[in-house]
Amino acid sequence: MIRHETKGVQPPADVLKKLADVLGTSVDFLIFGTSEEKAQNALQDAELIRQFKEVDQLPEVEKITILKVISAYIRDFKTRQAYAH
């Protein structure tokens, strides 16, 4: 076993990038697994996961628009929360 497997040490970012390039994958995949696994680990709401999968199938311009709307809503929500306390 290599050291980062036995002691929980992670290789430097440049090493991860080289590994990802050699394996034809992304650093994100090396660290977190498939994007599907990552989403299911992070998101428990099945309807939210379903809708994000639909958004992922949209043209890039549409995805960007939806992400801007989501970001603006989250920003506004956090602002309201900050002033409510």
N, C-alpha and C positions, 0 to 999 in steps of 0.2 A: 504494500500500500504506500501511496505517496503521502507526504507529511500533511497536506491540507485535508486529506480524507480521514486521517487518524486523530488529528488534534483540532479540527475545526478551523484551521487557518485557510483563508481564501487567497488564491494567487493574485498577483497584481493585475490591474486592468489591462496592461499591454499584453500580458500572457493570455488572459482570457480572450482578448481580441484576436491574437494569433491562433489560438485553439479554434475559435469560432470560424475564422477564415479557412483554416485547413479542413474543418469538418463541414464546411458549407452551410453554416447555420448562424444564428445571432448570439451575442453575449447574453441577451435576455433569455434565450432558450436554454443556454448552458446553466444559467443560475436558477431559473424558475420553472423550467420544463416548457411544455407547449402553452401557447397563449390561452387555449381552452382550459387547461388545468389551472393556470394562473387566475383566469377570470372566475372559475368556479370556486377556487380557494378564497378569493377576495370578495366575491359577491354571492350572497345567499338567496337573494330575491330572484326567483326563476323568471318572472315576467321582465325584470330589468335586464337580465342576461339575454332573453329572447329579443328584446327590442334593440339592444346593442348589437346583436348579430345582424339584425335587419339593417341598422345604420351602417354597419361595416360593408354591406353589399351596395350601398349607394355610390354614385359618382363622387370623386374627391371633393369637388366644389360643394356638394350638398353636405358631405361629412364635416367640412370645415365650418359651414354655417351652423350646423347643429351643435358642434363643439363650442362655438362662440356663444350660442344661446345658453348652453349648459353652464359655461364658465361665468357668464354674466349673472345667471340666476344664483349660482353658488356664492359669488362675490356679494351680491345683494343680501342673501340670506345671512352670511357671516357678519355683514355690516349691521343688519337689524339685530342680530344676537349680541353683538358687542355693545350696542346702545341700550339694549333691554336689561343689561346687568348692571 
